Amino acid sequence: MGSKYSDEQFIEAIKGCGGVMAQASRKMGCDRTTMLRRIKKSKAVGEAYDEEHERQLDKTEWKLLEKIDSGNMTAIIFYLKCKGKGRGYI
């Protein structure tokens, strides 16, 4: 018995979800465990999910850098605590 959904349907649902599996599942009309199984089973779906997650991470990092550039002290401290550990910022 085949799957109710195609890889292409999963990939389309993943696009624009920001790497949030629950959001992609809602777009598909399936539950989260179905989405997770397909991500693990299908290389193409897994890669699409990873790419979407990385895209969102890049977007978020860029927003953080914008805040740093504008002098936002909270963003500066956060960045240093995360990325500056090797220089003693912990």
N, C-alpha and C positions, 0 to 999 in steps of 0.2 A: 504494500500500500504506500503510495507516494505522499509527499507533503501537500498540505492544503495551499501552501504559499511557495512561490518561486524565489530563487536567490535574487532575481531582479526586483521583486516586490520588497524584499528585506532591505536591499541596498537603497532603493528609492526612499523607504521610510527612514533610514538612517540619516540621509542627507538633511542637513539643517537642524538636527536634533541636539547639536552641541556635545555629542558623546553621552547624552543622558538616555540610558537604555529604556527607562520607563516611558519617556516621551516617544521614542521610536516605536515601542510596543503599542502605545495608544494610536499612533498613526496607522499601524498595521491592523489594529483591531484584534490583537492577540495578547496573551499575558507575557509578563517579563521572562518567565522561564522558557517559553517558546523562542523568544528572541535570543536568549542566552545560549540555548542549545544550538541554534542555527549559526550563531557567531562562532561557536566552538567547532561545529561540524564542517562548515563551508569556508574554504580559504578566501574566496572572493568576498563573502559577507564579513568575515573577520577583518580582512584588510580594509574594507569600507568603513567599518566601525572604528578601527584604529586610526584611519586617516581623518575621520570626523572628530574624534577625540583630540588628536594632535592639532587640528585646525582651530578648535576651540581653545586649547591651551595656548597656542600662538597668539590668538586674539586677546586673551586675558593677560598674557605677559606684556603685550604691547600697551594695553590700557594701564598696567602697573608702571611701565616706563614713562608713559605720558604724565602720570601723577608725580613720579620722581622728578621729571623735567620741570614740572610746575612748582616744585618745592614742597610737596606734601610730605611732612615729616613722618607720618605714620607709614607711608609707602616706602620712604627711604629706610627707615628702621627695619621694616619687614624684609626688604630686599637684602639688606646687610646681614640680618640674622639667617636668612636662607642661603644666600650666595657668598657671603663674606666670612664663613666659618674658618677658612684657612688663614684668614688675617686677624683672627681673634674676636670677630663679632659673633657672639653666641648669647 
